[in-house]
Amino acid sequence: MPLEAGLLEILACPACHAPLNDRTTAETPELVCTSEECGLAYPVRDDIPVLLVDEARRPA
Ligand SMILES: [Zn+2]
């Protein structure tokens, strides 16, 4: 089941509460924080976004 567009609208970064962008690549689906200072990328596992700062990939 793909992520529903309506779901994205209610998703916010748990670190800074900015909206999240769906930035799914071929290999790893991710939800990426739109804040330039934050920019954490959250994994999506089994179509479920894991909105945990501890699980997020930090920007380079
Ligand atoms: Zn953020």
N, CA, C, O and the ligand as a Tripos MOL2 file, in Angstrom:
@<TRIPOS>MOLECULE
protein
  241   239    61     0     0
PROTEIN
NO_CHARGES

@<TRIPOS>ATOM
      1 N           0.8580   -1.1960    0.0000 N.3       1 MET1
      2 CA          0.0000    0.0000    0.0000 C.3       1 MET1
      3 C           0.8850    1.2330    0.0000 C.2       1 MET1
      4 O           1.6870    1.4060    0.9170 O.2       1 MET1
      5 N           0.7650    2.0760   -0.9780 N.am      2 PRO2
      6 CA          1.6090    3.2860   -1.0170 C.3       2 PRO2
      7 C           1.1810    4.2990    0.0350 C.2       2 PRO2
      8 O           0.0450    4.2980    0.5090 O.2       2 PRO2
      9 N           2.1020    5.1390    0.3740 N.am      3 LEU3
     10 CA          1.7740    6.2260    1.2970 C.3       3 LEU3
     11 C           0.6890    7.1010    0.6770 C.2       3 LEU3
     12 O           0.7650    7.4710   -0.4940 O.2       3 LEU3
     13 N          -0.2870    7.4130    1.4550 N.am      4 GLU4
     14 CA         -1.3520    8.2520    0.9340 C.3       4 GLU4
     15 C          -0.9710    9.7240    1.0520 C.2       4 GLU4
     16 O          -0.3260   10.1420    2.0140 O.2       4 GLU4
     17 N          -1.3790   10.4870    0.0670 N.am      5 ALA5
     18 CA         -1.0350   11.9010    0.0550 C.3       5 ALA5
     19 C          -1.5710   12.5970    1.2980 C.2       5 ALA5
     20 O          -0.9210   13.4880    1.8450 O.2       5 ALA5
     21 N          -2.7260   12.2020    1.7310 N.am      6 GLY6
     22 CA         -3.3100   12.8350    2.9020 C.3       6 GLY6
     23 C          -2.5140   12.5880    4.1590 C.2       6 GLY6
     24 O          -2.4970   13.4120    5.0740 O.2       6 GLY6
     25 N          -1.8500   11.4420    4.1970 N.am      7 LEU7
     26 CA         -1.0580   11.1250    5.3730 C.3       7 LEU7
     27 C           0.1480   12.0500    5.4660 C.2       7 LEU7
     28 O           0.5080   12.5000    6.5540 O.2       7 LEU7
     29 N           0.7650   12.3290    4.3340 N.am      8 LEU8
     30 CA          1.9410   13.1980    4.3330 C.3       8 LEU8
     31 C           1.6240   14.5600    4.9260 C.2       8 LEU8
     32 O           2.4710   15.1820    5.5660 O.2       8 LEU8
     33 N           0.4100   15.0130    4.7120 N.am      9 GLU9
     34 CA          0.0640   16.3550    5.1710 C.3       9 GLU9
     35 C           0.0570   16.4680    6.6880 C.2       9 GLU9
     36 O           0.2340   17.5570    7.2350 O.2       9 GLU9
     37 N          -0.1450   15.3620    7.3580 N.am     10 ILE10
     38 CA         -0.2020   15.4310    8.8170 C.3      10 ILE10
     39 C           1.1130   15.0060    9.4450 C.2      10 ILE10
     40 O           1.2570   15.0340   10.6680 O.2      10 ILE10
     41 N           2.0740   14.6130    8.6170 N.am     11 LEU11
     42 CA          3.3550   14.1890    9.1520 C.3      11 LEU11
     43 C           4.2560   15.3990    9.3490 C.2      11 LEU11
     44 O           4.3920   16.2400    8.4600 O.2      11 LEU11
     45 N           4.8540   15.4760   10.4980 N.am     12 ALA12
     46 CA          5.7900   16.5510   10.7710 C.3      12 ALA12
     47 C           7.0250   15.9690   11.4380 C.2      12 ALA12
     48 O           6.9640   14.9480   12.1230 O.2      12 ALA12
     49 N           8.1250   16.6280   11.2250 N.am     13 CYS13
     50 CA          9.3870   16.1960   11.8160 C.3      13 CYS13
     51 C           9.2780   16.2550   13.3460 C.2      13 CYS13
     52 O           8.9180   17.2940   13.8990 O.2      13 CYS13
     53 N           9.5810   15.1640   14.0220 N.am     14 PRO14
     54 CA          9.4910   15.1750   15.4840 C.3      14 PRO14
     55 C          10.5780   16.0240   16.1300 C.2      14 PRO14
     56 O          10.4700   16.3810   17.3030 O.2      14 PRO14
     57 N          11.6190   16.3480   15.3790 N.am     15 ALA15
     58 CA         12.7020   17.1480   15.9430 C.3      15 ALA15
     59 C          12.3980   18.6370   15.8830 C.2      15 ALA15
     60 O          12.6880   19.3660   16.8320 O.2      15 ALA15
     61 N          11.8140   19.1000   14.7730 N.am     16 CYS16
     62 CA         11.6210   20.5360   14.5990 C.3      16 CYS16
     63 C          10.2000   20.8910   14.1570 C.2      16 CYS16
     64 O           9.8560   22.0690   14.0630 O.2      16 CYS16
     65 N           9.3750   19.8770   13.8880 N.am     17 HIS17
     66 CA          7.9610   20.0580   13.5350 C.3      17 HIS17
     67 C           7.7480   20.7010   12.1680 C.2      17 HIS17
     68 O           6.6600   21.1990   11.8830 O.2      17 HIS17
     69 N           8.7610   20.6940   11.3350 N.am     18 ALA18
     70 CA          8.5940   21.1350    9.9520 C.3      18 ALA18
     71 C           7.9040   20.0230    9.1690 C.2      18 ALA18
     72 O           7.9430   18.8610    9.5740 O.2      18 ALA18
     73 N           7.2640   20.3780    8.0360 N.am     19 PRO19
     74 CA          6.6460   19.3390    7.2060 C.3      19 PRO19
     75 C           7.6990   18.3970    6.6380 C.2      19 PRO19
     76 O           8.8730   18.7450    6.5130 O.2      19 PRO19
     77 N           7.2460   17.1990    6.3010 N.am     20 LEU20
     78 CA          8.1470   16.2060    5.7160 C.3      20 LEU20
     79 C           7.8400   16.0230    4.2450 C.2      20 LEU20
     80 O           6.6820   16.0640    3.8290 O.2      20 LEU20
     81 N           8.8910   15.8200    3.4580 N.am     21 ASN21
     82 CA          8.7470   15.5460    2.0350 C.3      21 ASN21
     83 C           8.9950   14.0740    1.7640 C.2      21 ASN21
     84 O           9.9250   13.4770    2.3060 O.2      21 ASN21
     85 N           8.1590   13.5000    0.9280 N.am     22 ASP22
     86 CA          8.3870   12.1350    0.4850 C.3      22 ASP22
     87 C           9.5040   12.1530   -0.5560 C.2      22 ASP22
     88 O           9.3260   12.6670   -1.6600 O.2      22 ASP22
     89 N          10.6440   11.5940   -0.1990 N.am     23 ARG23
     90 CA         11.7610   11.5810   -1.1520 C.3      23 ARG23
     91 C          12.2260   10.1400   -1.3290 C.2      23 ARG23
     92 O          13.3240    9.7560   -0.9230 O.2      23 ARG23
     93 N          11.3710    9.3820   -1.9330 N.am     24 THR24
     94 CA         11.6640    7.9690   -2.1110 C.3      24 THR24
     95 C          12.5990    7.7580   -3.2950 C.2      24 THR24
     96 O          12.3130    8.1920   -4.4110 O.2      24 THR24
     97 N          13.6950    7.1000   -3.0450 N.am     25 THR25
     98 CA         14.6100    6.7250   -4.1100 C.3      25 THR25
     99 C          14.3430    5.2750   -4.4900 C.2      25 THR25
    100 O          13.4650    4.6230   -3.9250 O.2      25 THR25
    101 N          15.0980    4.7920   -5.4380 N.am     26 ALA26
    102 CA         14.8770    3.4330   -5.9190 C.3      26 ALA26
    103 C          15.0810    2.4170   -4.8010 C.2      26 ALA26
    104 O          14.3930    1.3970   -4.7430 O.2      26 ALA26
    105 N          16.0170    2.6990   -3.9270 N.am     27 GLU27
    106 CA         16.3730    1.6920   -2.9280 C.3      27 GLU27
    107 C          15.7350    1.9420   -1.5770 C.2      27 GLU27
    108 O          15.2810    1.0040   -0.9200 O.2      27 GLU27
    109 N          15.6950    3.2050   -1.1510 N.am     28 THR28
    110 CA         15.2450    3.4550    0.2090 C.3      28 THR28
    111 C          14.1810    4.5400    0.2460 C.2      28 THR28
    112 O          14.4560    5.6970   -0.0710 O.2      28 THR28
    113 N          12.9880    4.1760    0.6250 N.am     29 PRO29
    114 CA         11.9680    5.2070    0.8380 C.3      29 PRO29
    115 C          12.3070    6.0030    2.0910 C.2      29 PRO29
    116 O          12.6720    5.4430    3.1250 O.2      29 PRO29
    117 N          12.1780    7.3040    1.9770 N.am     30 GLU30
    118 CA         12.4900    8.1630    3.1070 C.3      30 GLU30
    119 C          11.5220    9.3410    3.1430 C.2      30 GLU30
    120 O          10.9780    9.7660    2.1240 O.2      30 GLU30
    121 N          11.3330    9.8420    4.3380 N.am     31 LEU31
    122 CA         10.6360   11.1110    4.5100 C.3      31 LEU31
    123 C          11.6640   12.1010    5.0270 C.2      31 LEU31
    124 O          12.2950   11.8850    6.0610 O.2      31 LEU31
    125 N          11.8190   13.1900    4.2870 N.am     32 VAL32
    126 CA         12.8950   14.1190    4.5920 C.3      32 VAL32
    127 C          12.3170   15.4200    5.1310 C.2      32 VAL32
    128 O          11.3930   15.9930    4.5540 O.2      32 VAL32
    129 N          12.8710   15.8680    6.2330 N.am     33 CYS33
    130 CA         12.4580   17.1270    6.8470 C.3      33 CYS33
    131 C          12.7490   18.2870    5.8920 C.2      33 CYS33
    132 O          13.8110   18.3360    5.2710 O.2      33 CYS33
    133 N          11.8080   19.2100    5.7800 N.am     34 THR34
    134 CA         11.9780   20.3250    4.8460 C.3      34 THR34
    135 C          12.7470   21.4900    5.4620 C.2      34 THR34
    136 O          13.0530   22.4630    4.7740 O.2      34 THR34
    137 N          13.0540   21.3960    6.7340 N.am     35 SER35
    138 CA         13.8310   22.4600    7.3600 C.3      35 SER35
    139 C          15.2960   22.3530    6.9530 C.2      35 SER35
    140 O          15.8950   21.2810    7.0410 O.2      35 SER35
    141 N          15.8660   23.4640    6.5080 N.am     36 GLU36
    142 CA         17.2530   23.4130    6.0340 C.3      36 GLU36
    143 C          18.2150   23.1750    7.1900 C.2      36 GLU36
    144 O          19.2510   22.5330    7.0110 O.2      36 GLU36
    145 N          17.8880   23.6800    8.3630 N.am     37 GLU37
    146 CA         18.7930   23.4870    9.4970 C.3      37 GLU37
    147 C          18.7130   22.0730   10.0430 C.2      37 GLU37
    148 O          19.6780   21.5700   10.6190 O.2      37 GLU37
    149 N          17.5740   21.4340    9.8660 N.am     38 CYS38
    150 CA         17.3590   20.1010   10.4170 C.3      38 CYS38
    151 C          17.6590   19.0580    9.3410 C.2      38 CYS38
    152 O          18.7150   18.4270    9.3650 O.2      38 CYS38
    153 N          16.7440   18.8790    8.4110 N.am     39 GLY39
    154 CA         17.0090   18.0350    7.2490 C.3      39 GLY39
    155 C          17.1180   16.5540    7.5250 C.2      39 GLY39
    156 O          17.6320   15.8150    6.6860 O.2      39 GLY39
    157 N          16.6500   16.0960    8.6730 N.am     40 LEU40
    158 CA         16.7300   14.6690    8.9770 C.3      40 LEU40
    159 C          15.9080   13.8550    7.9900 C.2      40 LEU40
    160 O          14.8610   14.3010    7.5200 O.2      40 LEU40
    161 N          16.3890   12.6620    7.6830 N.am     41 ALA41
    162 CA         15.6840   11.7660    6.7660 C.3      41 ALA41
    163 C          15.2070   10.5540    7.5560 C.2      41 ALA41
    164 O          15.9990    9.8210    8.1480 O.2      41 ALA41
    165 N          13.8980   10.3650    7.5480 N.am     42 TYR42
    166 CA         13.3030    9.2810    8.3220 C.3      42 TYR42
    167 C          13.0150    8.0850    7.4270 C.2      42 TYR42
    168 O          12.5000    8.2450    6.3200 O.2      42 TYR42
    169 N          13.3390    6.9060    7.8950 N.am     43 PRO43
    170 CA         13.1070    5.7090    7.0780 C.3      43 PRO43
    171 C          11.6260    5.3460    7.0290 C.2      43 PRO43
    172 O          10.8530    5.6900    7.9220 O.2      43 PRO43
    173 N          11.2580    4.6500    5.9740 N.am     44 VAL44
    174 CA          9.9040    4.1030    5.8560 C.3      44 VAL44
    175 C          10.0460    2.5940    5.7580 C.2      44 VAL44
    176 O          10.6360    2.0730    4.8110 O.2      44 VAL44
    177 N           9.5020    1.9030    6.7380 N.am     45 ARG45
    178 CA          9.6380    0.4510    6.7770 C.3      45 ARG45
    179 C           8.2720   -0.1980    6.6390 C.2      45 ARG45
    180 O           7.3520    0.0760    7.4100 O.2      45 ARG45
    181 N           8.1590   -1.0630    5.6410 N.am     46 ASP46
    182 CA          6.8790   -1.7270    5.3910 C.3      46 ASP46
    183 C           5.7730   -0.7000    5.2390 C.2      46 ASP46
    184 O           4.6670   -0.8800    5.7480 O.2      46 ASP46
    185 N           6.0860    0.3930    4.5240 N.am     47 ASP47
    186 CA          5.1450    1.4770    4.2480 C.3      47 ASP47
    187 C           4.7300    2.2550    5.4880 C.2      47 ASP47
    188 O           3.7590    3.0120    5.4580 O.2      47 ASP47
    189 N           5.4580    2.0700    6.5660 N.am     48 ILE48
    190 CA          5.1520    2.8170    7.7780 C.3      48 ILE48
    191 C           6.3140    3.7500    8.0870 C.2      48 ILE48
    192 O           7.4360    3.2970    8.3140 O.2      48 ILE48
    193 N           6.0460    5.0530    8.0970 N.am     49 PRO49
    194 CA          7.1180    6.0010    8.4090 C.3      49 PRO49
    195 C           7.5830    5.8410    9.8560 C.2      49 PRO49
    196 O           6.7740    5.7730   10.7810 O.2      49 PRO49
    197 N           8.8900    5.7820   10.0280 N.am     50 VAL50
    198 CA          9.4600    5.6740   11.3700 C.3      50 VAL50
    199 C           9.9260    7.0660   11.7900 C.2      50 VAL50
    200 O          11.0430    7.4860   11.4890 O.2      50 VAL50
    201 N           9.0460    7.7630   12.4860 N.am     51 LEU51
    202 CA          9.3450    9.1550   12.8310 C.3      51 LEU51
    203 C          10.0000    9.2290   14.2000 C.2      51 LEU51
    204 O           9.4500    9.7790   15.1540 O.2      51 LEU51
    205 N          11.1830    8.6620   14.2590 N.am     52 LEU52
    206 CA         11.9610    8.6940   15.4930 C.3      52 LEU52
    207 C          13.3100    9.3390   15.1980 C.2      52 LEU52
    208 O          14.0060    8.9480   14.2620 O.2      52 LEU52
    209 N          13.6660   10.3220   16.0000 N.am     53 VAL53
    210 CA         14.9230   11.0250   15.7620 C.3      53 VAL53
    211 C          16.0910   10.0430   15.8370 C.2      53 VAL53
    212 O          17.0620   10.1700   15.0910 O.2      53 VAL53
    213 N          15.9970    9.0770   16.7260 N.am     54 ASP54
    214 CA         17.0790    8.1020   16.8700 C.3      54 ASP54
    215 C          17.2510    7.2530   15.6110 C.2      54 ASP54
    216 O          18.3440    6.7540   15.3430 O.2      54 ASP54
    217 N          16.1790    7.0890   14.8420 N.am     55 GLU55
    218 CA         16.2390    6.2610   13.6400 C.3      55 GLU55
    219 C          16.5540    7.0800   12.3940 C.2      55 GLU55
    220 O          16.8140    6.5140   11.3320 O.2      55 GLU55
    221 N          16.5350    8.3760   12.5110 N.am     56 ALA56
    222 CA         16.6870    9.2300   11.3350 C.3      56 ALA56
    223 C          18.1420    9.2710   10.8780 C.2      56 ALA56
    224 O          19.0830    9.1330   11.6590 O.2      56 ALA56
    225 N          18.2690    9.4690    9.5760 N.am     57 ARG57
    226 CA         19.6070    9.6280    8.9940 C.3      57 ARG57
    227 C          19.9480   11.1140    9.0310 C.2      57 ARG57
    228 O          19.1870   11.9570    8.5560 O.2      57 ARG57
    229 N          21.0950   11.4080    9.5990 N.am     58 ARG58
    230 CA         21.4740   12.8120    9.7000 C.3      58 ARG58
    231 C          22.0490   13.3120    8.3850 C.2      58 ARG58
    232 O          22.7310   12.5690    7.6790 O.2      58 ARG58
    233 N          21.7800   14.5560    8.0570 N.am     59 PRO59
    234 CA         22.3290   15.0950    6.8110 C.3      59 PRO59
    235 C          23.8540   15.1560    6.8910 C.2      59 PRO59
    236 O          24.4290   15.3100    7.9680 O.2      59 PRO59
    237 N          24.4820   15.0330    5.7490 N.am     60 ALA60
    238 CA         25.9460   15.0160    5.7140 C.3      60 ALA60
    239 C          26.5160   16.3660    6.1390 C.2      60 ALA60
    240 O          27.7340   16.5400    6.1700 O.2      60 ALA60
    241 ZN         13.2680   18.5400   11.1720 Zn       61 ZN61
@<TRIPOS>BOND
     1     1     2 1
     2     2     3 1
     3     3     4 2
     4     3     5 am
     5     5     6 1
     6     6     7 1
     7     7     8 2
     8     7     9 am
     9     9    10 1
    10    10    11 1
    11    11    12 2
    12    11    13 am
    13    13    14 1
    14    14    15 1
    15    15    16 2
    16    15    17 am
    17    17    18 1
    18    18    19 1
    19    19    20 2
    20    19    21 am
    21    21    22 1
    22    22    23 1
    23    23    24 2
    24    23    25 am
    25    25    26 1
    26    26    27 1
    27    27    28 2
    28    27    29 am
    29    29    30 1
    30    30    31 1
    31    31    32 2
    32    31    33 am
    33    33    34 1
    34    34    35 1
    35    35    36 2
    36    35    37 am
    37    37    38 1
    38    38    39 1
    39    39    40 2
    40    39    41 am
    41    41    42 1
    42    42    43 1
    43    43    44 2
    44    43    45 am
    45    45    46 1
    46    46    47 1
    47    47    48 2
    48    47    49 am
    49    49    50 1
    50    50    51 1
    51    51    52 2
    52    51    53 am
    53    53    54 1
    54    54    55 1
    55    55    56 2
    56    55    57 am
    57    57    58 1
    58    58    59 1
    59    59    60 2
    60    59    61 am
    61    61    62 1
    62    62    63 1
    63    63    64 2
    64    63    65 am
    65    65    66 1
    66    66    67 1
    67    67    68 2
    68    67    69 am
    69    69    70 1
    70    70    71 1
    71    71    72 2
    72    71    73 am
    73    73    74 1
    74    74    75 1
    75    75    76 2
    76    75    77 am
    77    77    78 1
    78    78    79 1
    79    79    80 2
    80    79    81 am
    81    81    82 1
    82    82    83 1
    83    83    84 2
    84    83    85 am
    85    85    86 1
    86    86    87 1
    87    87    88 2
    88    87    89 am
    89    89    90 1
    90    90    91 1
    91    91    92 2
    92    91    93 am
    93    93    94 1
    94    94    95 1
    95    95    96 2
    96    95    97 am
    97    97    98 1
    98    98    99 1
    99    99   100 2
   100    99   101 am
   101   101   102 1
   102   102   103 1
   103   103   104 2
   104   103   105 am
   105   105   106 1
   106   106   107 1
   107   107   108 2
   108   107   109 am
   109   109   110 1
   110   110   111 1
   111   111   112 2
   112   111   113 am
   113   113   114 1
   114   114   115 1
   115   115   116 2
   116   115   117 am
   117   117   118 1
   118   118   119 1
   119   119   120 2
   120   119   121 am
   121   121   122 1
   122   122   123 1
   123   123   124 2
   124   123   125 am
   125   125   126 1
   126   126   127 1
   127   127   128 2
   128   127   129 am
   129   129   130 1
   130   130   131 1
   131   131   132 2
   132   131   133 am
   133   133   134 1
   134   134   135 1
   135   135   136 2
   136   135   137 am
   137   137   138 1
   138   138   139 1
   139   139   140 2
   140   139   141 am
   141   141   142 1
   142   142   143 1
   143   143   144 2
   144   143   145 am
   145   145   146 1
   146   146   147 1
   147   147   148 2
   148   147   149 am
   149   149   150 1
   150   150   151 1
   151   151   152 2
   152   151   153 am
   153   153   154 1
   154   154   155 1
   155   155   156 2
   156   155   157 am
   157   157   158 1
   158   158   159 1
   159   159   160 2
   160   159   161 am
   161   161   162 1
   162   162   163 1
   163   163   164 2
   164   163   165 am
   165   165   166 1
   166   166   167 1
   167   167   168 2
   168   167   169 am
   169   169   170 1
   170   170   171 1
   171   171   172 2
   172   171   173 am
   173   173   174 1
   174   174   175 1
   175   175   176 2
   176   175   177 am
   177   177   178 1
   178   178   179 1
   179   179   180 2
   180   179   181 am
   181   181   182 1
   182   182   183 1
   183   183   184 2
   184   183   185 am
   185   185   186 1
   186   186   187 1
   187   187   188 2
   188   187   189 am
   189   189   190 1
   190   190   191 1
   191   191   192 2
   192   191   193 am
   193   193   194 1
   194   194   195 1
   195   195   196 2
   196   195   197 am
   197   197   198 1
   198   198   199 1
   199   199   200 2
   200   199   201 am
   201   201   202 1
   202   202   203 1
   203   203   204 2
   204   203   205 am
   205   205   206 1
   206   206   207 1
   207   207   208 2
   208   207   209 am
   209   209   210 1
   210   210   211 1
   211   211   212 2
   212   211   213 am
   213   213   214 1
   214   214   215 1
   215   215   216 2
   216   215   217 am
   217   217   218 1
   218   218   219 1
   219   219   220 2
   220   219   221 am
   221   221   222 1
   222   222   223 1
   223   223   224 2
   224   223   225 am
   225   225   226 1
   226   226   227 1
   227   227   228 2
   228   227   229 am
   229   229   230 1
   230   230   231 1
   231   231   232 2
   232   231   233 am
   233   233   234 1
   234   234   235 1
   235   235   236 2
   236   235   237 am
   237   237   238 1
   238   238   239 1
   239   239   240 2
@<TRIPOS>SUBSTRUCTURE
     1 MET1         2 RESIDUE 1 A MET
     2 PRO2         6 RESIDUE 1 A PRO
     3 LEU3        10 RESIDUE 1 A LEU
     4 GLU4        14 RESIDUE 1 A GLU
     5 ALA5        18 RESIDUE 1 A ALA
     6 GLY6        22 RESIDUE 1 A GLY
     7 LEU7        26 RESIDUE 1 A LEU
     8 LEU8        30 RESIDUE 1 A LEU
     9 GLU9        34 RESIDUE 1 A GLU
    10 ILE10       38 RESIDUE 1 A ILE
    11 LEU11       42 RESIDUE 1 A LEU
    12 ALA12       46 RESIDUE 1 A ALA
    13 CYS13       50 RESIDUE 1 A CYS
    14 PRO14       54 RESIDUE 1 A PRO
    15 ALA15       58 RESIDUE 1 A ALA
    16 CYS16       62 RESIDUE 1 A CYS
    17 HIS17       66 RESIDUE 1 A HIS
    18 ALA18       70 RESIDUE 1 A ALA
    19 PRO19       74 RESIDUE 1 A PRO
    20 LEU20       78 RESIDUE 1 A LEU
    21 ASN21       82 RESIDUE 1 A ASN
    22 ASP22       86 RESIDUE 1 A ASP
    23 ARG23       90 RESIDUE 1 A ARG
    24 THR24       94 RESIDUE 1 A THR
    25 THR25       98 RESIDUE 1 A THR
    26 ALA26      102 RESIDUE 1 A ALA
    27 GLU27      106 RESIDUE 1 A GLU
    28 THR28      110 RESIDUE 1 A THR
    29 PRO29      114 RESIDUE 1 A PRO
    30 GLU30      118 RESIDUE 1 A GLU
    31 LEU31      122 RESIDUE 1 A LEU
    32 VAL32      126 RESIDUE 1 A VAL
    33 CYS33      130 RESIDUE 1 A CYS
    34 THR34      134 RESIDUE 1 A THR
    35 SER35      138 RESIDUE 1 A SER
    36 GLU36      142 RESIDUE 1 A GLU
    37 GLU37      146 RESIDUE 1 A GLU
    38 CYS38      150 RESIDUE 1 A CYS
    39 GLY39      154 RESIDUE 1 A GLY
    40 LEU40      158 RESIDUE 1 A LEU
    41 ALA41      162 RESIDUE 1 A ALA
    42 TYR42      166 RESIDUE 1 A TYR
    43 PRO43      170 RESIDUE 1 A PRO
    44 VAL44      174 RESIDUE 1 A VAL
    45 ARG45      178 RESIDUE 1 A ARG
    46 ASP46      182 RESIDUE 1 A ASP
    47 ASP47      186 RESIDUE 1 A ASP
    48 ILE48      190 RESIDUE 1 A ILE
    49 PRO49      194 RESIDUE 1 A PRO
    50 VAL50      198 RESIDUE 1 A VAL
    51 LEU51      202 RESIDUE 1 A LEU
    52 LEU52      206 RESIDUE 1 A LEU
    53 VAL53      210 RESIDUE 1 A VAL
    54 ASP54      214 RESIDUE 1 A ASP
    55 GLU55      218 RESIDUE 1 A GLU
    56 ALA56      222 RESIDUE 1 A ALA
    57 ARG57      226 RESIDUE 1 A ARG
    58 ARG58      230 RESIDUE 1 A ARG
    59 PRO59      234 RESIDUE 1 A PRO
    60 ALA60      238 RESIDUE 1 A ALA
    61 ZN61       241 GROUP 0 **** ****
